[in-house]
Amino acid sequence: MLTVGHPRLVSNDSVRPGDSDARLLLADRTHHYRAPVSVLFPALISDLQHWMRLAPGEVLPRVLQSTPMERVVWSSFWPVSPDDTIELELTNEDNAMAAIRLMWFTSTPPDERGIGITRQRLNRKLGGDLRAVVSEHFWNSRSTSVPGNARPSMTQLIAELGIDEIGRRYIAELQYGLERIRHGADGDRDQAPEQVDGIGPIIESAVWGGDDPAGGRLTTDVWWELAMAALRACPPDDSLLWCLGDGPFDNMRENPEIDARLLAARSQDPAIDRLFAAMRRELPSEDVTTGFWFT
């Protein structure tokens, strides 16, 4: 899911001639997808506007460099920092899975709060928005093999599986992803989480990014219930809890009312208090020691 360490200086000899000799690497994260590189690479070099959501002050990046099926370099999302680049390295994994390593380089870093916000927004794009492409790939392949198949709404999936089961499956996906990182991508495929009709990508997109598989966005209340179901299903593992806080809950926090909801529930719900505690233990590894999770 993630490898983010302390900022470090890197050579700038491969991206944009004329830039400074060295830049800071402020984010280095790997995301895993249930789709091959052949599906993901085209989405990274064209039609970004169809799947990528931009935050205020951001612009769609341009493709500065690309090596087919291996690497993409984007220009800056931020006019205030035009020389920043986002580098993406793609790798095929077993069983039609792929990984994308995301790296953010800059010679004009923002302050600590700005670094945290930028990491979160990049994480949302690659960890959340791009999963809509994976979901589309799944449904296109499924509709070919099952004529007349209609993609369900999240309301239908909740009715079929139940909120708690969706949360459990999301945690199973996270656990499997973390094990692949800890022990290498050649782990035992028999340990992969079970799926009904391959709906894992649908659950990931809904819980992580608030996307309704039938199209559009989930309501805040439905997204909250899905994230809370995942939190209730989560074992006492700081890495998993961090994935929930940095993923679904931080993504939801783009809605200002979510901060108040989390703080209000913290004193009444041990699961949320456990989430806050895990975030405070994990965030310093990203050089983050202040902000919402430390309140």
N, C-alpha and C positions, 0 to 999 in steps of 0.2 A: 504494500500500500504506500509506503512512505520511507524515504531516507532524506532527512533534512538535518544538516549539521551546522556548525558555526560558519559564518561567511568566510570565504577564502579568496585570495587573489588568483586569477587565472590568466593564461595567455590569450591574447585577442587576435592571433594571427590568421584565423580562419573565417572571420565573419565580415567585418567592414573595414577595409583599408582606410586609414586616416583617423581611426579612433585612437584613444589612449592605449599605451602599451599593455596595460593590465586592467582588468575589471573585476568586480566582486561577483561571486556566485552566491546569490542570496536565497535560492530555492533549488532543491534537487530532489525530485519526487518521482516515484514510479507507480503507475496505475496499471491494473490488469483488467482485461476485457474478454468477454466470451464471444469473440469474433476474430477472424484472421486479419493480418496486416493488410491484405488486399481489400478489405472493407474499410479500414480506418484511414489508410494513407490518402485516398481520394478526398475524404472529408476534410483532411488537414490542409489541402492545397487549393480547394475550390469550394464555392458555395458555403463559406463559413457562416454567412448571415442566416442560413436556413436552420442551423442548430445552435449557434452560439449566442448567448444573452450578454449584452454589454452593460456594464455599470455606468452611472453618470461620470462623464469626463473621459470615457474610453472610446477608442475608435477601432474598427476592424483592422487587424494587422495585415501587412503585405507579406507574401512569400519571398524571402531574400535568397534562399538557397533550398534545393531539395535534391535528394538522391532517392530514386524510386524505391519504395517499400522499405527504406532504411532510415532516412533522416529528413527533417524539415526545420528550417530556421525562419521564424516570424520576426517581423519588425515590431516596434514598440506598440503597446496598446495605449500609451499615455503621451499626448502631445507635449506635456511638461517635461518629459524625459525621453526625447526622440531617439537617442542612441541605444536604448535598451534593446535586448533581443531575447527571444524565447526559443530555445533549441529543444527539439523533440527527436528522440531516438527510438525507433520502432523495432521490436523483436517478436518473431513468431514463437509461440510456445506450443506445447503438445495439445492435441485434441481441439484444434481450431481455436485456440486462445492466443492472445497477443498481449504484449506489454508496451507501454509508452513511458519513456523516461523524460520528464520535463525539467528543464533547467532555465532559470532566469538570471541573466547577466546584466550588470549595470556598472557604469562608472560614476553615477550620481545617485547614490542610495538615499531613500527617504529616511525619516527618523524611525525609531523602533515601532511606533504605532503604525506608521505607513508600511513598513515591511510586513507586519502581521496582516494588515488589511490586504495587501497585494498578494501575499501567499494564499490567503483565503479565497480571493477572487480567481486566481489561477487554478487553484484546486477545484473550485466550483465549475470552471469551464471544462477541464479535462476529466475530473472525477464525476461530474454531474451532467453537464450539457451534452458532452460527447456520447454519453450512454444512450441518448435518444437515437443515435445512429446505430448502435448495437441493437436496440430494441426494434428499430425499423428493419434491420437485417434479419433478425429472428422472425418477424412476422411475414416478411416477404418470402423467406424460404419455407415457412410453415404453410402459407396460403398456396404455394405451388404444389406442395404434397397433399394438402387437404383442401380440395376445391370448396369454395363457398364459406371457408372459415373466416369468422369475424373476430377482430381483436376485442377482448372484453374491456369494460371499464373497471376502474379500481373498485367501484361499488359492487360489481359482479364478483370480482376476485375476493373481496372481503366476505361477501355472502357465501361464497364457495369454500374458502379456506379458513376464514375467521381472522380477526386482527392478531391474535396471539400467535397463530401459525405463521403468518407473514413475518412477524417480528423474529420468530425463531429461525426461519429460513434466511433472513437477512444476516443474522449473527452467524449462522453456519457458513454462509458465503465469506464473511469477514474472517472467520477462523481459518478457513481453507486458504484464503489469500495470504494471511499472515504466516501460516505454516510453509507455504511455498517460498516466501521470502526468507524465513529463518533457516530452512533446510534445502533451499535450492528448488528450481522449477521442475526437477525430475522426481518430485515426491510421488508417493503411491497414489495412482489415480483412483484406487478403490476407496480412498478417503474423501473423495469429492462429495459435496453435499447432494443429497437426492433432490430431484426436481420433478414436478408434475407437468408434463408437456413442455419441459424446458423453459419454465417461466422465470428462472433465476434473473435474467437480464431485466425483465419487467419489474420485479421486486426491487432490484438494485436502483433502477431509475426512479421509481416512485419514492422509496424511503430516502435515498440520498438527495435527490433533486426536486422532489415534489411534483413529478410528472405523472399525469394520468395516461395509462397506456392507450386509452381510446382517443387521446388528443387533448391538448390544453393542460391546465394546471390543476392540482388538487386544491381543495379549500384548506385554509390554515388549520382548521380543527381536525380534518382527516389526516393531514400530514403529521400533525402533532401526535395523534393517536398511533399512527404507524411507527413513528420514532420512539414513542414511549413503550410500545410493544417490544421493539428491539432492545431498548434499555432494560426492560424487565427480564428479557431472555438472556441478557449478557452475563457471563460469569465474572467473578472478581479478577479481571485481567486488565491492567492499566492500558495495555496496547489496544485492546478492543474498545475499552471505554473512550480512549483518546480518539479512535476512529469515529465513534458516535458523536463526540463533542465537536471535533474538527470537521465532521461531515454533515450529517442531517441537521444537527442542532445549530451549528454555526451558519449553515445555509438558511435555515428558517429565520435566523436572527436578522436577516435583511428586513424582515417585518418588525418594526420597533416594539410591537406588543409582546413579542416572544421573550425579550429580556425580562420584562415585568412578570410574565407568566412563570419563567424559570425561577426567578428570585422568590416569588410568592410560594411556589410549590416546594422549594428547597427545604424549608423547615418542617414540612409535613410528609414528604415522600423520601424515604431513605435512598431510593434508587437515584434520585436527582442529586442528593447530597453526595452520594458516592461518585457521581459523574463530575461534580465540581472538584472533589478531592483528587481524582485521577488527573484531571486537566491541570491542576496546580502542580502536580508531581511531574507531568510530562512536558509541559510547555517550556520550562527552562532549558530543555535540550535544543529548543529553537531560539534561544536567547530572548524569550518572552517571559517577563516576570511581573507584568502589570496588565491591567485591562479587566474586562468583564469577568472572566473566570476566577479572578483573584479578589472579587468583591465579597 
